[in-house]
Amino acid sequence: MSRYTGSTYKRARRVGMSILETGKELARRPYKPGQHGTARQRKLSNYGIQLLEKQKIRFIYGLNERQLKKTFDLAGKMKGRHGENLLKLLESRLDNIVFRLGLAATRNGSRQFVNHGHVLVNGKKVDIPSYLLKPGDVISVKESSHEHPAMKEALAKTLNRVEYISFDADKLEGTFIRYPERSELNSDINELQVVEFYSK
């Protein structure tokens, strides 16, 4: 399945939440895309609600169906709540942490940044965006990439970072301190519905 290259704003309007986590997508048009977007929407069935919640996660983290199902299965092997474990694993992906550190303006940008070999994990080059980090892992920018213009622009716009990572702006180095708590993650996602969706 090829990666989606269409409008992020349309996707955000389709699921009714900000995929970029900035709120910009819904600021001007807080309704569904298409000519009937402003019309009264039919009430969703249970399946429709579950599908919508799954799509929210897919769109936010930029995954295809196969990747999400694989991560879901991996989360089921961990101790704790299945849905929360899924979100924790998605947050620990290398592309997501690069985005959280402010090294890229979007997750798509961070995926490209990793793919192009600009990122080191514990001193070794990792160019796999889906690479799962463990607490204590150190993420840094390759020395030859310290002047990367897109990265510098993204860093200049980053005002704050999540508490489960630390960042040294001088060294362009961050540490994945711990897995996030559920309260630190997106409250617009109902992961229990996703568990129900895959449990059928």
C-alpha positions as CSV (number, residue, x, y, z in Angstrom):
1,M,0.0,0.0,0.0
2,S,1.6,3.3,-1.1
3,R,2.0,6.2,1.3
4,Y,-0.7,8.9,1.2
5,T,0.5,12.1,-0.4
6,G,-2.7,14.1,-0.4
7,S,-3.9,17.0,1.7
8,T,-3.3,16.7,5.4
9,Y,-6.0,19.4,6.0
10,K,-8.6,17.2,4.3
11,R,-7.7,14.2,6.4
12,A,-7.9,16.3,9.6
13,R,-11.3,17.6,8.6
14,R,-12.5,14.1,7.8
15,V,-11.7,12.8,11.3
16,G,-12.6,16.0,13.0
17,M,-9.3,16.6,14.8
18,S,-5.9,18.3,14.2
19,I,-3.5,15.7,12.8
20,L,-0.6,18.1,13.0
21,E,-1.5,18.9,16.6
22,T,-1.5,22.6,15.9
23,G,-5.2,23.2,15.3
24,K,-4.6,25.0,12.0
25,E,-6.3,22.5,9.9
26,L,-9.7,23.1,11.4
27,A,-9.3,26.8,12.1
28,R,-11.0,28.0,8.9
29,R,-13.2,25.1,8.0
30,P,-14.2,23.0,11.0
31,Y,-16.4,20.7,9.0
32,K,-15.9,17.6,6.8
33,P,-14.5,18.1,3.3
34,G,-16.6,17.9,0.1
35,Q,-19.7,19.7,-1.1
36,H,-21.9,18.1,1.7
37,G,-19.4,18.8,4.4
38,T,-21.6,21.4,6.1
39,A,-24.7,19.2,5.9
40,R,-26.0,17.4,9.0
41,Q,-24.0,14.2,9.5
42,R,-25.6,10.8,10.1
43,K,-25.0,9.2,13.4
44,L,-22.2,6.7,13.2
45,S,-22.6,3.1,14.0
46,N,-20.4,1.4,16.6
47,Y,-18.2,0.1,13.8
48,G,-18.0,3.6,12.3
49,I,-16.9,5.1,15.6
50,Q,-14.2,2.4,16.0
51,L,-13.0,2.9,12.4
52,L,-12.8,6.6,12.9
53,E,-10.7,6.2,16.1
54,K,-8.3,3.9,14.2
55,Q,-8.0,6.3,11.3
56,K,-7.2,9.1,13.7
57,I,-4.1,7.2,15.0
58,R,-3.1,6.2,11.5
59,F,-3.3,9.7,10.2
60,I,-1.5,11.3,13.2
61,Y,1.4,8.9,13.1
62,G,1.5,8.5,9.3
63,L,1.1,4.7,9.3
64,N,-0.4,2.4,6.8
65,E,-2.8,-0.4,7.9
66,R,-0.1,-3.1,8.1
67,Q,2.2,-1.0,10.2
68,L,-0.6,-0.1,12.7
69,K,-1.7,-3.7,13.0
70,K,1.9,-4.9,13.6
71,T,2.3,-2.3,16.3
72,F,-1.1,-3.2,17.8
73,D,0.0,-6.9,18.0
74,L,3.3,-6.0,19.6
75,A,1.4,-3.8,22.2
76,G,-0.7,-6.9,23.1
77,K,2.4,-8.7,24.3
78,M,3.3,-6.0,26.8
79,K,2.1,-5.8,30.3
80,G,-0.6,-3.2,31.0
81,R,-3.5,-1.9,29.0
82,H,-3.4,-2.8,25.3
83,G,-4.6,0.5,24.0
84,E,-2.3,2.6,26.2
85,N,0.6,0.3,25.2
86,L,-0.2,1.0,21.5
87,L,0.0,4.7,22.0
88,K,3.3,4.4,24.0
89,L,4.9,2.3,21.2
90,L,3.8,4.8,18.6
91,E,5.2,7.7,20.6
92,S,8.5,5.8,20.9
93,R,9.0,5.6,17.1
94,L,12.1,7.4,16.0
95,D,10.3,9.6,13.5
96,N,7.9,10.7,16.3
97,I,10.7,11.5,18.8
98,V,12.6,13.5,16.1
99,F,9.4,15.5,15.6
100,R,8.9,15.9,19.4
101,L,12.5,17.1,19.8
102,G,11.7,19.9,17.3
103,L,14.2,18.7,14.7
104,A,11.4,18.7,12.1
105,A,8.3,20.8,11.8
106,T,6.0,17.8,11.0
107,R,6.1,14.0,11.4
108,N,6.3,13.7,7.6
109,G,9.3,16.0,7.7
110,S,10.9,14.0,10.5
111,R,10.3,10.8,8.6
112,Q,12.2,12.2,5.7
113,F,15.0,13.6,8.0
114,V,15.5,10.1,9.4
115,N,15.3,8.4,5.9
116,H,18.1,10.7,4.6
117,G,20.5,9.5,7.3
118,H,20.7,12.7,9.4
119,V,20.0,11.0,12.7
120,L,22.1,8.9,15.1
121,V,20.8,6.7,17.9
122,N,23.3,6.0,20.6
123,G,26.0,7.2,18.2
124,K,25.0,4.9,15.3
125,K,23.2,6.0,12.2
126,V,19.6,4.8,12.0
127,D,17.6,5.6,8.9
128,I,14.5,3.6,9.8
129,P,11.6,5.9,10.8
130,S,9.7,3.1,12.6
131,Y,12.7,2.2,14.8
132,L,11.4,1.8,18.3
133,L,13.4,3.6,21.0
134,K,13.8,2.5,24.5
135,P,14.1,4.7,27.6
136,G,17.6,6.0,27.9
137,D,18.3,6.0,24.1
138,V,20.1,9.1,22.9
139,I,19.1,10.7,19.7
140,S,21.5,13.1,18.0
141,V,22.0,14.9,14.6
142,K,24.9,13.8,12.5
143,E,27.7,16.4,12.7
144,S,27.7,17.0,9.0
145,S,23.9,17.8,9.2
146,H,24.1,20.5,12.0
147,E,23.5,23.3,9.5
148,H,20.5,21.6,7.8
149,P,18.2,24.6,6.9
150,A,14.9,22.8,7.5
151,M,16.0,21.5,10.9
152,K,17.3,25.0,12.0
153,E,14.0,26.5,10.9
154,A,12.0,23.9,12.8
155,L,14.1,24.4,16.0
156,A,13.6,28.1,15.8
157,K,9.8,27.6,15.9
158,T,9.8,25.0,18.7
159,L,8.6,26.6,21.9
160,N,8.2,23.7,24.3
161,R,8.7,19.9,24.4
162,V,7.1,17.0,26.1
163,E,8.3,16.0,29.5
164,Y,9.4,12.4,28.6
165,I,12.3,13.7,26.5
166,S,15.2,16.0,27.2
167,F,17.1,18.1,24.7
168,D,20.4,19.8,24.5
169,A,20.2,22.6,21.9
170,D,24.0,23.1,21.8
171,K,24.8,19.5,21.0
172,L,21.6,18.9,19.0
173,E,21.1,15.9,21.2
174,G,18.0,14.5,23.0
175,T,17.3,11.6,25.3
176,F,14.1,9.5,25.4
177,I,13.8,9.5,29.2
178,R,10.7,7.3,29.6
179,Y,7.5,6.1,28.0
180,P,4.8,8.7,28.3
181,E,1.8,8.5,30.7
182,R,-1.6,8.4,29.1
183,S,-2.4,11.9,30.5
184,E,0.5,13.3,28.4
185,L,-0.9,11.9,25.1
186,N,-3.6,13.2,22.8
187,S,-6.9,13.3,24.6
188,D,-8.9,13.3,21.4
189,I,-8.0,9.6,20.8
190,N,-10.1,6.9,22.3
191,E,-7.8,3.9,22.1
192,L,-10.4,1.5,23.6
193,Q,-12.4,1.8,20.4
194,V,-9.3,0.8,18.5
195,V,-8.9,-2.3,20.7
196,E,-12.5,-3.1,20.0
197,F,-12.0,-2.7,16.3
198,Y,-9.1,-5.2,16.1
199,S,-10.7,-7.6,18.6
200,K,-13.5,-8.5,16.2
